[in-house]
Amino acid sequence: MLLSGYVQAKNSIDGVRIWPTPDSTRVVFDLKKKPKYKYFTLNSPRRLVIDIADTSASLALQNLANNDKRIKKIRKSKPKDKNSTRLVLELADEYQLSLFPLAPTGSYGNRLVVDLHDLNKRSAKKKSVTRPQEVIVAIVAGHGGDDPGSIGYKGTYEKKVTLAIAKKLAKLIDKDVHMKSVMIREGDYYVTHARKPKLARGNQADLLISIHADAFTSPKPRGASVLIQSTRRANSEFARMIENREKESELLGGAGDTIKHTHDSNLAVALADMTKEHTMKSSYEYAEDVLKQLKKITKLHKKKPEGLSLAVLKAPDIPSVLIETGFMSNPHDEKNLTNPKHQEKLARAIYNATSTFFNRNPPRGTLLASTQSIKHKVRRGDSLSVLANRYKTSVAHIKKTNNLNSNAIKVGQVLTITRLN
């Protein structure tokens, strides 16, 4: 009778995968249909018990967790309902837990996802950490793990392309004595959108770059674009943080302590608004720098930064952009995006934009901010007034430093730029 009950089950668990990351583990159960499930936890020993209704399972579970430090074992147990499946995850410690279903996408069908996040990140209190001497750039390789992202015309996964470009960009940044990269995703695993800016902030990032590759229902669209947070989304996030300013003051920049402790609500709003506006302005300026560099090596889909509501860009204190490096759904773009040489060009373009941006806007306390002079090679469209504005100096100061008798400069000419104190 028990076997016949399972035969009649409407759903089935057809596979299970484990994706460990540095600070979390994701377990994915593949199902024939959308799961109906309940779960609870037990202590001594720690266990997560999941009951999936009207479901059968014939899985080899014994060796699944061999390479994961958070899950000791995954096994089946006897359910209350004979037509259901009870799964037990024996855990090594206490974790922040999240369970949710995912709808079919690409080559994946229905899934039930279990996320286990380490708790030690939560309890790590802010110590009096000195400002890093390097400019810190957080790099997010889009998608990963059970989320392949866009699937190309020839079946290429976006998650592989984004990681390859991100790694190349990180190498270029780390070769620059003034900068240091932080990879938010270093392998084939998924990091939730909410954790990306948190991880960037935990590493004292001065900039967050999220790398993606677009897709469309038609193979015609192609080219790169750069996205920033929409004004509406930014204002919505701002309002939420002001409402919860005692809990979220660390998200509001250097004035966070004042914002948290002041009894003057108008002052709190004014200081936080200044932080948000500076971040939005910086994001837009950096996005423009990226587009200027990208158009030298690839077609642009959008010639100006585009504002969209994106969770990964929600940090009000960290300039953030999402770079669509091309269209996976376009055969020409997909061929380029899978070519290591083109990936290197894209990484170089993004690095050049990053270097330009931070030479113009060096964060206080960094080596770059204390650098007395910068060498600038004159490009088409440059003028002394443009350079003075870019590097926060004056036309007279540039002329004096370079012994110029007039305002005329030539393409290819190398100028020494010193900042005004």
C-alpha positions as CSV (number, residue, x, y, z in Angstrom):
1,M,0.0,0.0,0.0
2,L,2.9,2.4,0.8
3,L,4.4,1.9,-2.7
4,S,1.1,2.4,-4.4
5,G,0.6,5.6,-2.5
6,Y,3.9,6.9,-3.9
7,V,3.0,5.8,-7.4
8,Q,-0.1,8.0,-7.1
9,A,1.9,11.0,-5.9
10,K,1.3,14.0,-8.2
11,N,4.8,15.5,-7.8
12,S,8.3,14.0,-7.6
13,I,11.8,15.1,-6.5
14,D,14.0,14.4,-9.5
15,G,17.4,15.8,-8.3
16,V,19.3,17.7,-5.7
17,R,22.3,19.9,-5.9
18,I,24.4,21.7,-3.2
19,W,26.2,25.0,-3.9
20,P,28.6,26.0,-1.1
21,T,29.9,29.6,-0.9
22,P,32.3,31.3,1.5
23,D,29.5,32.4,3.9
24,S,26.5,30.3,2.9
25,T,25.2,27.1,1.3
26,R,22.4,26.7,-1.2
27,V,20.6,23.4,-1.6
28,V,18.3,23.0,-4.6
29,F,15.7,20.3,-5.0
30,D,14.5,19.8,-8.6
31,L,10.8,18.9,-8.8
32,K,8.4,17.9,-11.5
33,K,5.8,20.5,-10.3
34,K,5.7,23.5,-8.0
35,P,6.1,22.1,-4.4
36,K,3.7,22.4,-1.5
37,Y,5.9,22.2,1.5
38,K,6.2,22.9,5.3
39,Y,9.4,22.9,7.4
40,F,10.6,23.2,11.0
41,T,13.8,23.0,12.9
42,L,15.0,20.8,15.7
43,N,17.9,21.1,18.2
44,S,20.3,18.6,19.8
45,P,21.3,17.8,17.2
46,R,20.4,20.7,14.8
47,R,18.2,19.6,12.0
48,L,16.0,21.2,9.3
49,V,13.0,19.0,8.4
50,I,11.1,19.6,5.2
51,D,7.8,18.0,4.3
52,I,6.9,18.2,0.6
53,A,3.2,17.2,0.1
54,D,2.0,14.6,-2.4
55,T,5.5,14.0,-3.6
56,S,7.7,10.9,-4.2
57,A,11.4,10.8,-4.2
58,S,14.0,8.1,-5.2
59,L,17.3,9.9,-4.6
60,A,20.8,8.8,-3.6
61,L,21.4,11.2,-0.7
62,Q,24.2,9.5,1.2
63,N,27.2,11.4,-0.3
64,L,25.7,14.7,-1.3
65,A,27.0,16.7,1.6
66,N,30.5,15.3,1.7
67,N,32.1,18.6,0.5
68,D,30.0,21.0,2.5
69,K,30.9,22.3,6.0
70,R,27.4,23.4,7.0
71,I,25.4,20.2,6.2
72,K,26.5,17.0,7.8
73,K,24.0,14.8,6.0
74,I,20.8,14.8,4.0
75,R,18.5,11.9,4.5
76,K,14.9,10.9,4.2
77,S,12.6,10.2,7.2
78,K,9.2,8.8,7.7
79,P,6.5,11.5,7.0
80,K,3.1,11.8,8.7
81,D,1.4,11.6,5.3
82,K,2.4,8.5,3.4
83,N,2.1,10.3,0.1
84,S,4.6,13.0,1.1
85,T,8.3,13.1,1.3
86,R,10.2,14.1,4.5
87,L,13.8,15.3,4.0
88,V,16.1,15.9,7.0
89,L,19.2,18.1,6.7
90,E,21.5,17.5,9.6
91,L,23.3,20.8,10.3
92,A,26.7,21.6,11.7
93,D,25.6,24.8,13.4
94,E,22.8,27.4,13.7
95,Y,22.2,29.4,10.4
96,Q,20.0,32.1,9.1
97,L,17.5,30.0,7.1
98,S,15.5,30.8,4.0
99,L,13.3,28.4,1.9
100,F,11.5,29.4,-1.2
101,P,10.3,27.9,-4.6
102,L,11.7,28.9,-8.0
103,A,9.7,28.7,-11.2
104,P,11.1,27.1,-14.3
105,T,13.7,29.1,-16.3
106,G,16.0,28.1,-19.1
107,S,17.1,24.5,-18.7
108,Y,15.8,24.3,-15.1
109,G,12.3,23.2,-14.0
110,N,10.5,23.8,-10.7
111,R,12.8,24.0,-7.7
112,L,12.7,24.3,-3.9
113,V,15.7,26.3,-2.6
114,V,17.2,26.1,0.9
115,D,19.7,28.9,1.8
116,L,21.8,28.6,5.0
117,H,23.7,31.8,5.8
118,D,26.4,32.0,8.5
119,L,25.5,34.0,11.5
120,N,28.9,35.3,12.5
121,K,28.6,38.1,9.9
122,R,25.7,39.5,11.9
123,S,27.5,39.6,15.2
124,A,30.7,41.1,13.9
125,K,30.5,44.6,15.4
126,K,32.1,47.6,13.7
127,K,35.6,48.0,15.2
128,S,37.6,51.2,14.7
129,V,38.7,50.1,11.3
130,T,41.1,52.5,9.5
131,R,40.4,53.6,6.0
132,P,42.1,51.3,3.5
133,Q,44.9,53.1,1.6
134,E,43.6,51.7,-1.7
135,V,40.4,52.5,-3.4
136,I,38.2,49.5,-2.9
137,V,36.1,48.3,-5.9
138,A,33.5,45.6,-5.3
139,I,32.9,43.4,-8.4
140,V,29.7,41.4,-8.7
141,A,29.6,38.7,-11.4
142,G,25.9,38.4,-12.2
143,H,23.9,35.3,-11.4
144,G,25.7,32.0,-10.5
145,G,25.0,28.6,-9.1
146,D,21.4,27.6,-9.7
147,D,20.7,30.9,-11.5
148,P,22.3,30.7,-15.0
149,G,21.1,34.1,-16.0
150,S,20.4,34.6,-19.7
151,I,21.1,31.7,-22.0
152,G,22.8,32.5,-25.2
153,Y,21.8,31.9,-28.8
154,K,24.1,28.9,-28.8
155,G,23.4,27.9,-25.2
156,T,26.1,29.9,-23.3
157,Y,25.2,30.7,-19.7
158,E,25.5,34.3,-18.7
159,K,26.8,33.3,-15.3
160,K,30.0,32.0,-16.9
161,V,30.6,35.0,-19.0
162,T,30.1,37.5,-16.2
163,L,32.5,35.6,-13.9
164,A,35.2,35.4,-16.6
165,I,34.9,39.2,-17.2
166,A,34.8,39.9,-13.5
167,K,38.0,38.0,-12.8
168,K,39.8,39.8,-15.6
169,L,38.7,43.1,-14.3
170,A,39.8,42.2,-10.8
171,K,43.3,41.4,-12.0
172,L,43.6,44.8,-13.8
173,I,42.4,46.6,-10.7
174,D,44.8,44.7,-8.4
175,K,47.7,45.6,-10.6
176,D,47.0,49.3,-9.9
177,V,48.8,50.4,-6.7
178,H,46.0,52.7,-5.9
179,M,43.2,50.2,-6.1
180,K,42.1,46.9,-4.7
181,S,39.3,44.6,-5.9
182,V,36.8,42.6,-3.8
183,M,35.0,39.8,-5.7
184,I,31.5,39.3,-4.3
185,R,31.2,36.0,-6.2
186,E,34.4,34.0,-6.8
187,G,33.0,30.8,-8.1
188,D,29.8,29.1,-9.5
189,Y,27.4,29.9,-6.6
190,Y,24.6,32.4,-6.1
191,V,24.7,35.5,-3.9
192,T,21.3,37.1,-3.1
193,H,20.8,40.7,-4.3
194,A,20.3,41.9,-0.7
195,R,23.7,40.5,0.4
196,K,25.7,42.0,-2.5
197,P,25.7,45.6,-1.2
198,K,26.1,44.3,2.4
199,L,29.3,42.4,1.4
200,A,30.5,45.5,-0.5
201,R,29.9,47.7,2.5
202,G,31.6,45.2,4.8
203,N,34.7,45.5,2.7
204,Q,34.5,49.3,2.8
205,A,33.9,49.5,-1.0
206,D,34.1,52.9,-2.7
207,L,32.3,51.5,-5.8
208,L,30.1,48.5,-6.7
209,I,30.2,47.2,-10.3
210,S,27.7,44.5,-11.2
211,I,28.5,42.8,-14.5
212,H,25.8,41.2,-16.6
213,A,24.9,40.2,-20.2
214,D,21.4,41.1,-21.5
215,A,18.9,39.0,-23.5
216,F,15.8,39.6,-25.5
217,T,13.0,37.5,-27.2
218,S,14.5,38.5,-30.6
219,P,18.1,38.0,-31.6
220,K,18.2,41.5,-33.2
221,P,19.1,43.8,-30.2
222,R,22.8,43.9,-29.4
223,G,25.4,46.2,-27.7
224,A,26.4,47.3,-24.2
225,S,24.6,49.5,-21.8
226,V,25.1,50.8,-18.2
227,L,22.3,51.0,-15.7
228,I,22.0,53.0,-12.5
229,Q,19.4,53.0,-9.8
230,S,16.2,54.8,-10.7
231,T,15.3,58.0,-8.8
232,R,12.0,56.5,-7.7
233,R,13.7,53.3,-6.3
234,A,16.5,55.4,-4.6
235,N,13.9,57.6,-2.9
236,S,11.9,54.6,-1.8
237,E,15.0,53.0,-0.2
238,F,15.9,56.4,1.3
239,A,12.5,56.7,3.0
240,R,12.7,53.2,4.4
241,M,16.1,53.8,5.8
242,I,15.2,57.1,7.4
243,E,12.2,55.4,9.0
244,N,14.5,52.8,10.5
245,R,17.5,55.0,10.9
246,E,18.5,53.7,14.3
247,K,18.9,50.2,12.9
248,E,20.3,51.2,9.5
249,S,22.5,54.2,10.2
250,E,25.5,52.3,8.9
251,L,24.0,52.5,5.4
252,L,24.0,56.2,5.4
253,G,27.7,57.0,5.1
254,G,30.1,58.9,7.3
255,A,27.3,60.9,9.0
256,G,25.7,57.6,10.1
257,D,26.3,58.1,13.9
258,T,24.8,61.6,13.8
259,I,21.8,60.5,11.8
260,K,21.3,57.7,14.3
261,H,21.6,59.7,17.5
262,T,20.2,63.1,16.7
263,H,16.8,64.0,18.0
264,D,16.5,66.5,15.2
265,S,14.6,64.6,12.5
266,N,15.1,67.4,10.0
267,L,18.9,67.2,10.5
268,A,18.8,63.4,10.1
269,V,16.9,63.7,6.8
270,A,19.1,66.5,5.5
271,L,22.4,64.6,6.2
272,A,21.0,61.3,4.8
273,D,19.7,63.1,1.7
274,M,23.1,64.6,1.0
275,T,24.6,61.1,1.1
276,K,22.0,59.7,-1.2
277,E,22.3,62.6,-3.7
278,H,26.1,62.4,-3.8
279,T,25.9,58.6,-4.4
280,M,23.4,59.0,-7.2
281,K,25.5,61.8,-8.8
282,S,28.6,59.7,-8.5
283,S,26.9,56.7,-10.0
284,Y,25.8,58.6,-13.0
285,E,29.2,60.2,-13.6
286,Y,30.9,56.8,-13.4
287,A,28.3,55.3,-15.7
288,E,29.1,58.0,-18.2
289,D,32.9,57.2,-17.9
290,V,32.1,53.5,-18.5
291,L,30.1,54.2,-21.7
292,K,32.8,56.4,-23.1
293,Q,35.3,53.5,-22.7
294,L,32.9,50.8,-23.9
295,K,32.0,52.6,-27.2
296,K,35.7,52.4,-28.2
297,I,35.5,48.5,-28.3
298,T,31.9,47.5,-28.8
299,K,28.5,48.7,-30.0
300,L,26.4,50.5,-27.5
301,H,22.7,49.5,-27.0
302,K,22.1,52.7,-24.9
303,K,24.3,55.7,-25.3
304,K,23.4,57.2,-21.9
305,P,23.0,55.7,-18.4
306,E,19.6,54.2,-17.9
307,G,17.8,54.3,-14.5
308,L,16.0,51.1,-13.5
309,S,14.7,49.7,-10.2
310,L,17.5,47.2,-9.3
311,A,18.0,45.6,-5.9
312,V,21.8,45.2,-6.4
313,L,22.2,48.9,-6.8
314,K,20.2,50.0,-3.7
315,A,23.1,51.1,-1.4
316,P,22.6,54.8,-0.7
317,D,26.2,55.2,0.3
318,I,28.1,53.3,-2.4
319,P,28.2,54.5,-6.0
320,S,26.8,51.5,-8.0
321,V,26.3,50.5,-11.6
322,L,25.1,47.5,-13.5
323,I,27.0,47.0,-16.8
324,E,25.2,45.0,-19.5
325,T,28.2,43.9,-21.6
326,G,26.1,42.8,-24.6
327,F,23.2,40.6,-25.6
328,M,23.5,36.8,-25.1
329,S,20.5,36.4,-27.4
330,N,22.4,38.1,-30.3
331,P,24.7,35.7,-32.2
332,H,27.4,38.3,-32.8
333,D,27.4,39.5,-29.2
334,E,27.4,35.9,-27.8
335,K,30.4,35.1,-29.9
336,N,32.3,38.1,-28.6
337,L,31.2,37.6,-25.0
338,T,32.6,34.1,-25.0
339,N,35.9,35.2,-26.6
340,P,38.6,35.7,-23.9
341,K,40.2,38.5,-26.0
342,H,37.0,40.4,-26.1
343,Q,36.4,39.8,-22.4
344,E,39.8,41.3,-21.8
345,K,38.9,44.4,-23.8
346,L,35.7,44.8,-21.8
347,A,37.5,44.4,-18.6
348,R,40.2,46.9,-19.7
349,A,37.5,49.4,-20.7
350,I,35.8,49.1,-17.3
351,Y,39.1,49.4,-15.5
352,N,40.0,52.6,-17.6
353,A,36.7,54.1,-16.6
354,T,37.3,53.2,-13.0
355,S,40.8,54.7,-13.0
356,T,39.5,57.9,-14.7
357,F,36.7,58.3,-12.2
358,F,38.8,57.9,-9.1
359,N,41.6,60.0,-10.4
360,R,38.9,62.7,-10.7
361,N,37.2,61.8,-7.4
362,P,39.7,60.2,-5.0
363,P,38.2,59.0,-1.7
364,R,39.5,60.8,1.3
365,G,42.2,59.0,3.1
366,T,43.4,57.0,0.1
367,L,46.9,57.0,-1.5
368,L,45.2,58.4,-4.6
369,A,43.9,61.4,-2.7
370,S,47.4,62.2,-1.4
371,T,49.0,61.8,-4.8
372,Q,50.5,65.1,-5.7
373,S,50.3,64.8,-9.5
374,I,48.6,62.8,-12.2
375,K,49.8,62.3,-15.8
376,H,47.0,62.9,-18.3
377,K,47.2,62.2,-22.0
378,V,45.1,64.7,-23.9
379,R,42.2,63.1,-25.8
380,R,39.8,64.4,-28.4
381,G,37.3,66.7,-26.7
382,D,39.6,67.7,-23.9
383,S,40.2,71.3,-23.0
384,L,41.9,73.0,-20.1
385,S,38.5,73.9,-18.6
386,V,37.2,70.4,-19.0
387,L,40.4,69.0,-17.3
388,A,40.2,71.6,-14.5
389,N,36.6,70.6,-13.8
390,R,37.4,66.8,-14.0
391,Y,40.4,66.9,-11.6
392,K,39.0,69.6,-9.2
393,T,41.7,72.2,-10.0
394,S,41.9,75.4,-12.1
395,V,42.9,76.3,-15.6
396,A,45.5,78.7,-14.2
397,H,47.0,76.0,-12.0
398,I,47.3,73.5,-15.0
399,K,48.9,76.2,-17.1
400,K,51.4,77.1,-14.4
401,T,52.3,73.5,-13.7
402,N,52.9,72.7,-17.4
403,N,54.5,76.1,-18.4
404,L,51.7,76.8,-20.9
405,N,51.5,80.2,-22.4
406,S,48.0,79.7,-23.9
407,N,44.9,77.6,-23.5
408,A,45.7,75.5,-26.6
409,I,46.5,71.8,-26.0
410,K,47.0,69.0,-28.5
411,V,45.6,65.4,-28.7
412,G,48.4,63.1,-27.5
413,Q,50.0,65.8,-25.3
414,V,50.8,64.6,-21.8
415,L,50.0,67.1,-19.0
416,T,50.9,67.0,-15.3
417,I,47.8,67.6,-13.2
418,T,48.2,68.6,-9.6
419,R,45.2,69.0,-7.3
420,L,44.5,72.2,-5.3
421,N,44.6,71.6,-1.6
